[in-house]
Amino acid sequence: MPDNITFSIVVPVFNEQQGLEKFHARLLAVADQLDGRAEILYVNDGSSDATGEILSRLTATEPRVRVVELSRNFGHQAALTAGYDHAAGEAIISLDGDGQHPPEVIPQLVARWREGFEVVYTVRSRSQELGTLQRLLSHGFYRLNRMITGVDLMDQADFRLLDRRALTALLAYREQGRFLRGLVRQIGFRQVGVEYVAQPRKDGACGYRLS
């Protein structure tokens, strides 16, 4: 792992060849604004398109980029965990690589971390892409989760910042079938939410299926 990293930005990707380079340019612009040394850690979750080739080019041209290559598609939560395992920073920021989590929100997460919050999660204020059925299923899932666990995770995402102490606690959980949003709330620490507007996917197709 590299030394003296303040921010690790972890991005799981799966078959994102069409929009990855545009997303990366946005992410680099944000990383340049941060008040500390940053690394960008892509996790290639067994992509079958040219995502791996694009990531190889990015590592050759940008020293801040590292890549974790998974041997097959393990799924989003496992890929994100792999990125967490390899992150070197004091603050670890995770977001999806399809552009729906706007990188431009990252400075707001960092500002709350600088205030002393060890977990800064995001809450989707509205989405420009979710259809009626998707929205109903999503809200139904979160309501059921709240009834069972007593924890309200409505419209939260895996777009978050974790302090190193919080990440160490999170990584103590090694369940194979994991729901990181729930585990992040379980670990405690000082937590605060930041609202964002989910952006529409401009390139490629969503990797999530109804199941």
FIROVEX-101968 format. One line per field, with one value per residue: residue number from 1; residue in one letter; x, z, y of N, C-alpha, C in turn. Coordinates in nm, 4 decimals. Each point is the difference from the previous one (the first is absolute). Layout:
% residues N
num: c(NUM, ...)
residuo: c(A, ...)
n.X: c(X, ...)
n.Z: c(Z, ...)
n.Y: c(Y, ...)
ca.X: c(X, ...)
ca.Z: c(Z, ...)
ca.Y: c(Y, ...)
c.X: c(X, ...)
c.Z: c(Z, ...)
c.Y: c(Y, ...)
% end
This chain:
% residues 211
num: c(1, 2, 3, 4, 5, 6, 7, 8, 9, 10, 11, 12, 13, 14, 15, 16, 17, 18, 19, 20, 21, 22, 23, 24, 25, 26, 27, 28, 29, 30, 31, 32, 33, 34, 35, 36, 37, 38, 39, 40, 41, 42, 43, 44, 45, 46, 47, 48, 49, 50, 51, 52, 53, 54, 55, 56, 57, 58, 59, 60, 61, 62, 63, 64, 65, 66, 67, 68, 69, 70, 71, 72, 73, 74, 75, 76, 77, 78, 79, 80, 81, 82, 83, 84, 85, 86, 87, 88, 89, 90, 91, 92, 93, 94, 95, 96, 97, 98, 99, 100, 101, 102, 103, 104, 105, 106, 107, 108, 109, 110, 111, 112, 113, 114, 115, 116, 117, 118, 119, 120, 121, 122, 123, 124, 125, 126, 127, 128, 129, 130, 131, 132, 133, 134, 135, 136, 137, 138, 139, 140, 141, 142, 143, 144, 145, 146, 147, 148, 149, 150, 151, 152, 153, 154, 155, 156, 157, 158, 159, 160, 161, 162, 163, 164, 165, 166, 167, 168, 169, 170, 171, 172, 173, 174, 175, 176, 177, 178, 179, 180, 181, 182, 183, 184, 185, 186, 187, 188, 189, 190, 191, 192, 193, 194, 195, 196, 197, 198, 199, 200, 201, 202, 203, 204, 205, 206, 207, 208, 209, 210, 211)
residuo: c(M, P, D, N, I, T, F, S, I, V, V, P, V, F, N, E, Q, Q, G, L, E, K, F, H, A, R, L, L, A, V, A, D, Q, L, D, G, R, A, E, I, L, Y, V, N, D, G, S, S, D, A, T, G, E, I, L, S, R, L, T, A, T, E, P, R, V, R, V, V, E, L, S, R, N, F, G, H, Q, A, A, L, T, A, G, Y, D, H, A, A, G, E, A, I, I, S, L, D, G, D, G, Q, H, P, P, E, V, I, P, Q, L, V, A, R, W, R, E, G, F, E, V, V, Y, T, V, R, S, R, S, Q, E, L, G, T, L, Q, R, L, L, S, H, G, F, Y, R, L, N, R, M, I, T, G, V, D, L, M, D, Q, A, D, F, R, L, L, D, R, R, A, L, T, A, L, L, A, Y, R, E, Q, G, R, F, L, R, G, L, V, R, Q, I, G, F, R, Q, V, G, V, E, Y, V, A, Q, P, R, K, D, G, A, C, G, Y, R, L, S)
n.X: c(0.0839, -0.0413, 0.0979, -0.0349, -0.0940, -0.0588, -0.0227, -0.0733, -0.0099, -0.0957, 0.0222, -0.1036, 0.0472, -0.1054, 0.0724, 0.0953, 0.0282, -0.1299, -0.0097, 0.0889, 0.0439, -0.1262, -0.0406, 0.1043, -0.0298, -0.1270, 0.0334, 0.0829, -0.0941, -0.0799, 0.0740, 0.0117, -0.1273, 0.0246, -0.0156, 0.0412, 0.1021, -0.0367, -0.0609, -0.0075, -0.0843, 0.0197, -0.1192, 0.0690, -0.1331, 0.1054, 0.0309, -0.0979, -0.0026, 0.0209, -0.0772, 0.0453, -0.0189, -0.1154, -0.0240, 0.0456, -0.0714, -0.1012, 0.0341, 0.0098, -0.1098, -0.0532, 0.1056, -0.1056, -0.0035, -0.0731, 0.0212, -0.1129, 0.0572, -0.1315, 0.0101, -0.1134, -0.1253, 0.0365, -0.0323, -0.0875, -0.0690, 0.0252, -0.0307, -0.1016, -0.0282, 0.0226, -0.0709, -0.0911, 0.0134, 0.0017, -0.0954, 0.0767, -0.1090, 0.0045, -0.0474, -0.0989, -0.0022, -0.1240, -0.0016, -0.1145, 0.0439, -0.1327, 0.0494, -0.0757, 0.1158, -0.0420, 0.1171, -0.0713, -0.0684, 0.1082, 0.0270, -0.1307, 0.0262, 0.1025, -0.0818, -0.0962, 0.0861, 0.0363, -0.1323, 0.0435, -0.0803, -0.0183, -0.1296, 0.0208, -0.1280, -0.0489, -0.0910, -0.0582, 0.0055, 0.0464, -0.0625, 0.0858, 0.0221, -0.0253, -0.0506, -0.1310, 0.0146, 0.1118, -0.0652, -0.1096, 0.0747, 0.0686, -0.1066, -0.0571, 0.1152, 0.0155, -0.1288, 0.0141, 0.1118, -0.0693, -0.1026, 0.0918, 0.0733, -0.1033, 0.0699, -0.0065, 0.0015, -0.1176, 0.0109, 0.0608, 0.1279, 0.0760, -0.0523, 0.1217, 0.0281, 0.1059, 0.0048, 0.1320, -0.0309, -0.0902, 0.0896, 0.0916, -0.0944, -0.0269, 0.1313, -0.0357, -0.1007, -0.0035, -0.1265, -0.0319, -0.1201, 0.0504, -0.0516, 0.0918, -0.1093, -0.0486, 0.1100, 0.0002, -0.1315, 0.0298, 0.1032, -0.0992, 0.0734, 0.0594, -0.1303, 0.0077, -0.1153, 0.0241, -0.0865, -0.0434, 0.0131, -0.0620, 0.1116, -0.0568, -0.0099, 0.1161, 0.0759, -0.0189, -0.0066, -0.1046, 0.0952, -0.0882, -0.0418, -0.1228, 0.0608)
n.Z: c(0.0000, -0.0689, 0.0301, 0.1179, -0.0066, -0.0310, -0.1315, 0.0271, -0.1308, 0.0501, -0.1194, 0.0390, -0.0972, -0.0807, -0.1060, 0.0302, -0.1070, -0.0116, 0.1310, 0.0079, -0.1210, -0.0338, 0.0632, -0.0522, -0.1098, 0.0266, 0.0231, -0.1039, -0.0620, 0.0581, -0.0340, -0.1071, 0.0400, 0.0307, 0.1288, -0.0836, 0.0148, -0.1245, 0.0176, -0.1216, 0.0660, -0.1241, 0.0161, -0.0864, 0.0069, -0.0617, -0.0427, -0.0902, 0.0186, -0.0504, 0.1068, -0.0006, -0.1319, 0.0219, 0.0984, -0.0847, -0.0926, 0.0861, 0.0377, -0.1327, 0.0040, 0.1060, 0.0653, 0.0087, -0.1151, 0.0776, -0.0366, 0.0520, -0.0522, -0.0011, 0.0425, 0.0560, -0.0431, 0.1081, -0.0672, 0.0024, 0.0937, -0.0662, -0.1147, 0.0593, 0.0578, -0.1191, -0.0468, 0.0955, -0.0323, -0.1182, 0.0595, -0.0316, -0.0286, 0.0534, -0.1135, 0.0025, -0.1247, 0.0024, -0.1292, -0.0664, -0.0981, 0.0183, 0.0905, 0.0529, 0.0529, 0.0085, -0.0623, -0.0576, 0.0539, -0.0465, -0.0474, -0.0193, -0.0463, -0.0692, -0.0303, -0.0077, -0.0728, -0.0591, 0.0067, -0.0296, -0.1070, 0.0543, -0.0134, -0.1278, 0.0175, -0.1128, -0.0231, -0.0832, -0.0392, -0.1192, -0.0875, -0.0965, 0.0584, 0.1323, -0.0510, -0.0259, -0.0780, -0.0529, -0.0061, -0.0440, -0.0810, -0.0350, -0.0031, -0.0694, -0.0666, -0.0078, -0.0326, -0.0776, -0.0499, -0.0048, -0.0491, -0.0705, -0.0428, -0.0263, -0.1104, -0.0104, -0.1142, 0.0090, -0.1255, 0.0871, -0.0197, -0.0817, -0.0102, 0.0544, 0.1139, 0.0179, 0.1246, 0.0071, 0.1131, -0.0677, -0.0969, 0.0933, 0.0617, -0.1124, -0.0224, 0.1266, -0.0709, -0.0049, 0.0189, -0.0547, 0.0530, -0.0456, 0.0885, -0.0708, -0.0607, 0.0211, -0.0470, -0.0916, 0.0006, -0.0123, -0.0675, -0.0108, 0.0904, -0.0118, -0.0277, -0.1275, -0.0460, -0.1295, -0.0396, -0.0986, -0.1214, -0.0096, -0.0704, -0.1148, -0.0231, -0.0475, 0.0535, -0.0880, 0.0502, 0.0801, 0.0926, 0.0660, 0.0491, -0.0392, -0.0246)
n.Y: c(-0.1202, 0.1054, 0.0854, 0.0538, -0.0923, 0.1133, -0.0027, -0.1065, 0.0074, -0.0772, -0.0583, -0.0770, -0.0763, -0.0055, -0.0334, 0.0884, -0.0764, 0.0168, -0.0026, -0.0994, 0.0290, 0.0226, -0.1087, -0.0645, 0.0652, -0.0251, -0.1276, 0.0027, 0.0669, -0.0891, -0.1055, 0.0752, 0.0061, -0.1256, 0.0198, -0.0913, -0.0840, -0.0260, -0.1175, -0.0532, -0.0765, -0.0443, -0.0577, -0.0744, 0.0020, -0.0529, 0.1214, -0.0132, 0.1315, 0.1186, -0.0154, -0.1255, 0.0062, 0.0595, -0.0840, -0.0901, 0.0644, 0.0002, -0.1227, -0.0145, 0.0749, -0.0606, 0.0494, 0.0793, -0.0658, -0.0804, -0.1261, -0.0445, -0.1063, -0.0158, -0.1253, 0.0461, 0.0010, 0.0680, 0.1087, 0.0995, -0.0643, -0.1126, 0.0600, 0.0607, -0.1165, -0.0548, 0.1016, -0.0193, -0.1281, 0.0591, 0.0701, 0.1040, 0.0685, 0.1216, 0.0470, -0.0890, 0.0403, -0.0466, -0.0315, -0.0078, -0.0786, -0.0008, 0.0855, -0.0965, -0.0353, 0.1241, -0.0135, 0.0947, -0.1022, -0.0620, 0.1227, -0.0186, -0.1226, 0.0476, 0.1009, -0.0911, -0.0737, 0.1105, -0.0018, -0.1217, -0.0041, -0.1208, 0.0191, 0.0260, -0.0285, -0.0471, 0.0925, -0.0831, 0.1272, -0.0307, -0.0760, 0.0238, -0.1196, -0.0085, -0.1138, 0.0003, -0.1081, 0.0504, 0.1158, -0.0627, -0.0754, 0.1079, 0.0777, -0.0997, -0.0140, 0.1317, 0.0031, -0.1095, 0.0530, 0.1152, -0.0717, -0.0636, 0.1031, 0.0820, -0.0241, 0.1321, -0.0684, 0.0604, -0.0432, -0.0801, 0.0299, -0.0741, 0.1189, -0.0146, 0.0594, -0.0794, 0.0420, 0.0017, 0.0637, 0.0689, 0.0176, 0.0173, 0.0708, 0.0647, 0.0016, 0.0204, 0.0521, -0.1317, 0.0376, -0.1162, -0.0129, 0.1127, 0.0822, 0.0643, 0.0436, -0.1215, -0.0595, 0.0965, -0.0129, -0.1299, 0.0486, 0.0889, 0.0656, 0.1172, 0.0010, 0.0397, 0.0466, -0.0193, 0.0910, -0.0779, 0.0472, -0.1169, -0.0159, 0.0305, -0.1306, 0.0501, -0.0953, -0.0991, -0.1236, 0.0122, -0.0244, 0.0769, -0.1148, -0.0300, -0.1160)
ca.X: c(-0.0839, 0.0760, 0.0068, -0.0427, -0.1236, -0.1090, -0.1292, -0.0137, -0.1297, -0.0223, -0.1038, -0.0255, -0.0499, -0.0356, -0.0430, -0.0232, 0.0902, -0.0524, 0.0028, 0.1027, 0.0995, -0.0654, -0.0110, 0.1334, 0.0390, -0.0707, 0.0550, 0.1322, -0.0191, -0.0352, 0.1171, 0.0943, -0.0466, 0.0015, 0.1076, 0.0875, 0.0373, -0.1089, 0.0143, -0.1257, 0.0108, -0.1077, -0.0133, -0.0630, -0.0767, -0.0168, -0.0620, 0.0191, 0.0209, 0.1340, 0.0263, 0.1342, 0.0985, -0.0042, 0.0650, 0.1447, 0.0474, -0.0049, 0.1117, 0.1245, 0.0096, -0.0318, 0.0610, -0.0910, -0.0982, 0.0325, -0.1097, -0.0156, -0.0673, -0.0611, 0.0118, -0.1302, -0.0975, -0.0433, -0.1095, 0.0380, 0.0418, 0.1308, 0.0991, 0.0239, 0.0790, 0.1371, 0.0594, 0.0265, 0.1147, 0.1243, 0.0107, 0.1107, -0.0205, -0.0569, -0.1428, -0.0267, -0.1226, -0.0452, -0.1100, -0.0113, 0.0694, -0.0893, -0.0349, -0.1217, 0.0495, 0.0809, 0.1258, 0.0069, -0.0497, 0.1050, 0.0482, -0.0941, 0.0266, 0.1281, -0.0217, -0.0617, 0.1055, 0.0883, -0.0709, 0.0102, -0.0861, 0.0793, -0.0777, -0.0823, -0.0736, -0.0807, -0.1424, -0.0488, -0.1160, -0.0907, 0.0730, -0.0478, -0.0022, -0.0826, -0.1379, -0.0976, 0.0135, 0.1257, -0.0130, -0.0866, 0.0744, 0.1045, -0.0600, -0.0512, 0.1128, 0.0503, -0.1008, 0.0086, 0.1241, -0.0199, -0.0868, 0.0735, 0.1225, -0.0134, 0.0945, -0.0540, 0.1020, -0.0734, 0.0667, 0.1444, 0.0772, 0.1372, 0.0768, 0.0239, 0.1369, 0.0283, 0.1292, 0.0763, -0.0470, -0.1287, 0.0230, 0.0571, -0.1115, -0.0851, 0.0671, -0.0054, -0.1115, 0.0454, -0.1066, 0.0062, -0.1146, 0.0039, -0.0731, 0.0905, -0.0716, -0.0424, 0.1163, 0.0566, -0.0779, 0.0206, 0.1290, -0.0012, 0.0804, -0.0772, -0.0480, -0.0819, -0.0402, 0.0080, -0.0914, 0.0482, -0.0959, 0.0524, 0.0072, -0.0392, 0.1083, 0.0101, 0.0680, -0.0073, -0.1223, 0.0118, 0.0398, -0.0912, -0.1175, -0.1126, 0.0235)
ca.Z: c(0.0000, 0.0015, 0.1294, 0.0126, -0.0745, 0.0823, -0.0532, -0.0947, -0.0678, -0.0423, -0.1037, -0.0659, -0.1372, -0.0711, -0.1374, -0.0105, -0.1030, -0.0748, 0.0734, 0.1037, -0.0166, 0.0361, 0.1454, 0.0574, -0.0150, 0.1051, 0.1294, 0.0115, 0.0252, 0.1419, 0.0795, -0.0048, 0.0901, 0.1390, 0.0816, 0.0420, -0.1075, -0.0290, -0.0939, -0.0561, -0.0002, -0.0738, 0.0164, -0.1186, 0.0505, -0.1024, -0.1213, -0.1218, -0.1127, -0.0045, 0.1225, 0.0478, -0.0858, 0.0313, 0.1297, -0.0211, -0.0563, 0.1033, 0.0924, -0.0698, -0.0228, 0.1221, 0.1116, 0.1151, -0.0240, 0.0194, -0.0423, 0.0522, -0.1002, 0.0546, -0.0946, -0.0642, 0.0540, 0.1339, 0.0436, 0.0430, 0.1401, 0.0129, -0.0675, 0.0846, 0.1137, -0.0483, -0.0066, 0.1376, 0.0495, -0.0610, 0.0116, 0.0861, 0.0498, 0.1307, -0.0284, -0.1143, -0.0660, -0.0996, -0.0871, -0.1208, -0.1154, -0.1129, -0.0066, 0.0725, 0.1220, -0.0554, 0.0716, 0.0464, 0.1383, 0.0904, 0.0930, 0.1107, 0.0932, 0.0644, 0.0938, 0.1214, 0.0658, 0.0651, 0.1190, 0.1037, -0.0232, -0.0463, -0.1095, -0.0719, -0.1015, -0.0870, -0.0130, -0.1303, 0.0167, -0.1072, -0.1092, -0.1340, -0.0821, 0.0513, -0.0433, 0.1076, 0.0587, 0.0742, 0.1202, 0.0936, 0.0530, 0.0875, 0.1240, 0.0707, 0.0629, 0.1147, 0.1059, 0.0608, 0.0771, 0.1211, 0.0891, 0.0560, 0.0712, 0.0713, -0.0561, -0.1197, -0.1026, -0.1182, -0.1067, 0.0181, -0.1066, 0.0350, -0.0238, 0.1381, 0.0494, 0.1265, 0.0631, 0.0119, 0.1184, -0.0340, -0.0981, 0.0698, 0.0660, -0.1031, -0.0602, 0.0924, -0.0470, -0.1207, -0.0591, -0.1456, -0.0518, 0.0839, -0.0382, 0.0636, 0.0569, 0.1342, 0.0851, 0.0320, 0.1104, 0.1162, 0.0654, 0.0868, -0.0284, -0.0307, -0.1372, -0.0498, -0.1392, -0.0977, -0.1110, -0.1360, -0.1058, -0.0860, -0.1396, -0.0934, -0.0687, -0.1364, -0.0859, 0.0440, 0.0611, 0.1424, 0.0304, 0.0988, -0.0537, 0.0916, 0.1086)
ca.Y: c(0.1202, 0.1248, 0.0680, 0.1400, 0.0246, 0.0521, -0.0424, -0.1106, 0.0027, -0.1383, -0.0014, -0.1285, 0.0150, -0.1225, 0.0282, 0.1446, 0.0507, 0.1140, 0.1263, 0.0004, 0.1061, 0.1264, 0.0005, 0.0158, 0.1402, 0.0734, -0.0380, 0.0626, 0.1426, 0.0124, -0.0386, 0.1121, 0.1051, -0.0458, 0.0565, -0.1087, -0.0912, -0.0938, -0.1098, -0.0489, -0.1454, -0.0655, -0.1443, -0.0565, -0.1140, -0.1027, 0.0560, -0.0784, 0.0914, 0.0600, 0.0757, -0.0317, 0.0671, 0.1429, 0.0169, -0.0145, 0.1268, 0.1026, -0.0197, 0.0347, 0.1446, 0.0748, -0.0730, -0.0111, -0.1059, -0.1410, -0.0863, -0.1356, -0.0827, -0.1211, -0.1112, -0.0155, 0.0930, -0.0404, 0.0851, 0.1346, 0.0098, -0.0655, 0.0839, 0.1159, -0.0469, -0.0186, 0.1327, 0.0415, -0.0771, 0.0476, 0.1454, 0.0415, 0.1349, 0.0300, 0.0101, -0.0872, 0.0447, -0.0969, 0.0392, -0.0818, 0.0551, 0.0239, 0.1410, 0.0351, 0.0641, 0.1095, 0.0238, 0.1378, 0.0061, -0.0474, 0.1031, 0.0154, -0.1096, 0.0302, 0.1101, -0.0547, -0.0781, 0.0964, 0.0474, -0.1018, -0.1158, -0.1142, -0.0595, 0.0976, -0.0755, 0.0849, -0.0316, 0.0455, 0.0881, -0.0410, -0.0630, 0.0345, -0.1201, -0.1070, -0.0064, -0.0176, -0.1328, -0.0043, 0.0824, -0.0719, -0.1138, 0.0517, 0.0475, -0.1174, -0.0690, 0.0754, -0.0050, -0.1327, -0.0023, 0.0792, -0.0765, -0.1134, 0.0382, 0.1254, 0.0964, 0.0642, 0.0204, 0.0428, 0.0743, 0.0111, -0.0622, -0.0351, 0.1221, 0.0410, 0.0161, -0.0664, 0.0219, -0.1247, -0.0742, -0.0602, -0.1066, -0.1141, -0.0682, -0.0607, -0.1154, -0.1141, -0.0822, -0.0693, -0.0797, -0.0154, 0.0743, 0.1195, 0.1208, 0.0953, 0.1139, -0.0391, -0.0191, 0.1315, 0.0547, -0.0860, 0.0196, 0.1164, 0.1187, 0.1207, -0.0124, 0.1102, -0.0187, 0.1088, -0.0264, 0.0191, -0.0329, -0.1057, 0.0401, -0.1051, -0.0705, 0.0493, -0.0971, -0.1378, -0.0503, -0.0262, -0.1372, -0.0590, -0.0666, -0.0004, -0.0957)
c.X: c(0.0873, -0.0066, -0.0595, -0.1199, -0.1058, -0.1339, 0.0165, -0.1405, -0.0188, -0.1189, -0.0141, -0.0558, -0.0272, -0.0569, -0.0368, 0.0832, -0.0511, 0.0153, 0.1159, 0.0977, -0.0588, -0.0122, 0.1358, 0.0476, -0.0678, 0.0611, 0.1374, -0.0120, -0.0345, 0.1201, 0.1019, -0.0371, 0.0154, 0.1238, 0.0902, 0.0282, -0.1081, 0.0479, -0.1383, 0.0164, -0.1219, 0.0021, -0.0775, -0.0662, -0.0293, -0.0658, 0.0328, 0.0185, 0.1416, 0.0344, 0.1430, 0.1086, 0.0046, 0.0702, 0.1511, 0.0595, 0.0036, 0.1155, 0.1324, 0.0197, -0.0224, 0.0532, -0.0897, -0.0979, 0.0601, -0.1236, 0.0082, -0.0806, -0.0552, -0.0042, -0.1303, -0.0918, -0.0518, -0.1189, 0.0504, 0.0545, 0.1354, 0.1091, 0.0338, 0.0846, 0.1455, 0.0723, 0.0329, 0.1236, 0.1330, 0.0215, 0.1054, -0.0262, -0.0486, -0.1520, -0.0264, -0.1371, -0.0375, -0.1155, 0.0008, 0.0634, -0.0879, -0.0461, -0.1238, 0.0305, 0.0938, 0.1281, 0.0090, -0.0524, 0.1106, 0.0533, -0.0952, 0.0207, 0.1272, -0.0167, -0.0617, 0.0982, 0.0961, -0.0642, 0.0016, -0.0900, 0.0825, -0.0704, -0.0852, -0.0679, -0.0823, -0.1428, -0.0480, -0.1246, -0.1038, 0.0858, -0.0599, -0.0198, -0.0980, -0.1423, -0.0920, 0.0155, 0.1267, -0.0110, -0.0855, 0.0721, 0.1073, -0.0580, -0.0564, 0.1097, 0.0454, -0.1013, 0.0041, 0.1251, -0.0153, -0.0884, 0.0770, 0.1127, -0.0144, 0.0921, -0.0570, 0.1139, -0.0604, 0.0856, 0.1480, 0.0711, 0.1352, 0.0966, 0.0229, 0.1479, 0.0107, 0.1375, 0.0708, -0.0461, -0.1320, 0.0175, 0.0581, -0.1090, -0.0887, 0.0632, 0.0103, -0.1168, 0.0412, -0.1089, 0.0148, -0.1145, -0.0190, -0.0833, 0.0705, -0.0718, -0.0468, 0.1170, 0.0621, -0.0779, 0.0263, 0.1278, 0.0029, 0.0876, -0.0918, -0.0373, -0.0870, -0.0299, 0.0155, -0.0920, 0.0698, -0.1122, 0.0632, -0.0070, -0.0474, 0.1230, 0.0007, 0.0585, -0.0175, -0.1334, 0.0259, 0.0346, -0.0904, -0.1197, -0.1097, 0.0230, 0.0951)
c.Z: c(0.0000, 0.1371, -0.0101, -0.0882, 0.0976, -0.0449, -0.0945, -0.0582, -0.0652, -0.0947, -0.0567, -0.1399, -0.0601, -0.1353, -0.0199, -0.1113, -0.0656, 0.0734, 0.0953, -0.0142, 0.0317, 0.1515, 0.0641, -0.0096, 0.1060, 0.1366, 0.0225, 0.0325, 0.1462, 0.0876, 0.0054, 0.0995, 0.1474, 0.0735, 0.0584, -0.1177, -0.0172, -0.0916, -0.0495, -0.0219, -0.0694, 0.0293, -0.1195, 0.0382, -0.1122, -0.1266, -0.1222, -0.1232, 0.0089, 0.1249, 0.0499, -0.0813, 0.0284, 0.1331, -0.0117, -0.0565, 0.1057, 0.0980, -0.0646, -0.0124, 0.1264, 0.1216, 0.1223, -0.0118, 0.0308, -0.0368, 0.0734, -0.1014, 0.0670, -0.1080, -0.0735, 0.0587, 0.1341, 0.0496, 0.0663, 0.1424, 0.0251, -0.0650, 0.0838, 0.1215, -0.0398, -0.0111, 0.1378, 0.0556, -0.0476, 0.0156, 0.1034, 0.0734, 0.1430, -0.0093, -0.1293, -0.0554, -0.1057, -0.0800, -0.1225, -0.1187, -0.1192, -0.0106, 0.0768, 0.1389, -0.0442, 0.0803, 0.0584, 0.1428, 0.1002, 0.0918, 0.1173, 0.1038, 0.0787, 0.1039, 0.1295, 0.0767, 0.0742, 0.1252, 0.1129, -0.0174, -0.0613, -0.1082, -0.0621, -0.1133, -0.0848, -0.0068, -0.1315, 0.0191, -0.1079, -0.1103, -0.1323, -0.0859, 0.0486, -0.0541, 0.1175, 0.0682, 0.0841, 0.1310, 0.1042, 0.0629, 0.0981, 0.1343, 0.0808, 0.0719, 0.1254, 0.1141, 0.0713, 0.0863, 0.1321, 0.0996, 0.0707, 0.0913, 0.0867, -0.0510, -0.1302, -0.0975, -0.1288, -0.0912, 0.0267, -0.1080, 0.0547, -0.0408, 0.1374, 0.0229, 0.1347, 0.0502, 0.0158, 0.1195, -0.0293, -0.0990, 0.0670, 0.0717, -0.1007, -0.0551, 0.0951, -0.0333, -0.1305, -0.0574, -0.1508, -0.0661, 0.0839, -0.0587, 0.0709, 0.0605, 0.1418, 0.0954, 0.0399, 0.1144, 0.1287, 0.0768, 0.0916, -0.0514, -0.0296, -0.1479, -0.0365, -0.1468, -0.0821, -0.1156, -0.1344, -0.0964, -0.0898, -0.1456, -0.0917, -0.0621, -0.1457, -0.0960, 0.0584, 0.0644, 0.1475, 0.0238, 0.1004, -0.0709, 0.1062, 0.1186, 0.1032)
c.Y: c(0.1250, 0.0659, 0.1396, 0.0339, 0.0519, -0.0561, -0.1189, 0.0064, -0.1359, -0.0047, -0.1410, 0.0241, -0.1377, 0.0388, 0.1470, 0.0638, 0.1282, 0.1325, 0.0165, 0.1161, 0.1376, 0.0117, 0.0276, 0.1451, 0.0872, -0.0280, 0.0624, 0.1487, 0.0242, -0.0325, 0.1129, 0.1097, -0.0376, 0.0496, -0.1090, -0.0913, -0.1063, -0.1121, -0.0378, -0.1495, -0.0596, -0.1494, -0.0533, -0.1322, -0.0993, 0.0498, -0.0856, 0.0892, 0.0574, 0.0808, -0.0231, 0.0688, 0.1496, 0.0262, -0.0137, 0.1279, 0.1094, -0.0137, 0.0394, 0.1503, 0.0826, -0.0757, -0.0143, -0.1155, -0.1367, -0.0822, -0.1329, -0.0788, -0.1254, -0.1078, -0.0294, 0.1058, -0.0523, 0.0813, 0.1271, 0.0038, -0.0661, 0.0842, 0.1226, -0.0386, -0.0223, 0.1331, 0.0546, -0.0710, 0.0580, 0.1502, 0.0388, 0.1307, 0.0094, 0.0141, -0.0759, 0.0367, -0.1035, 0.0576, -0.0905, 0.0716, 0.0294, 0.1449, 0.0393, 0.0553, 0.1126, 0.0224, 0.1399, 0.0193, -0.0352, 0.1097, 0.0259, -0.1106, 0.0274, 0.1103, -0.0507, -0.0878, 0.0918, 0.0584, -0.1025, -0.1207, -0.1134, -0.0810, 0.1098, -0.0761, 0.0968, -0.0520, 0.0597, 0.0848, -0.0260, -0.0602, 0.0412, -0.1246, -0.1067, 0.0097, -0.0260, -0.1350, -0.0104, 0.0772, -0.0710, -0.1189, 0.0451, 0.0438, -0.1160, -0.0755, 0.0736, 0.0029, -0.1350, -0.0108, 0.0750, -0.0748, -0.1116, 0.0454, 0.1239, 0.1089, 0.0550, 0.0290, 0.0545, 0.0867, 0.0256, -0.0812, -0.0429, 0.1111, 0.0616, 0.0282, -0.0686, 0.0429, -0.1346, -0.0825, -0.0702, -0.1142, -0.1242, -0.0796, -0.0711, -0.1272, -0.1187, -0.0926, -0.0665, -0.0918, -0.0097, 0.0757, 0.1241, 0.1129, 0.1152, 0.1197, -0.0291, -0.0141, 0.1330, 0.0644, -0.0780, 0.0358, 0.1211, 0.1122, 0.1194, -0.0023, 0.1192, -0.0259, 0.1265, -0.0359, 0.0203, -0.0360, -0.1048, 0.0437, -0.1133, -0.0652, 0.0433, -0.1032, -0.1403, -0.0336, -0.0298, -0.1477, -0.0675, -0.0618, -0.0025, -0.0929, 0.0574)
% end
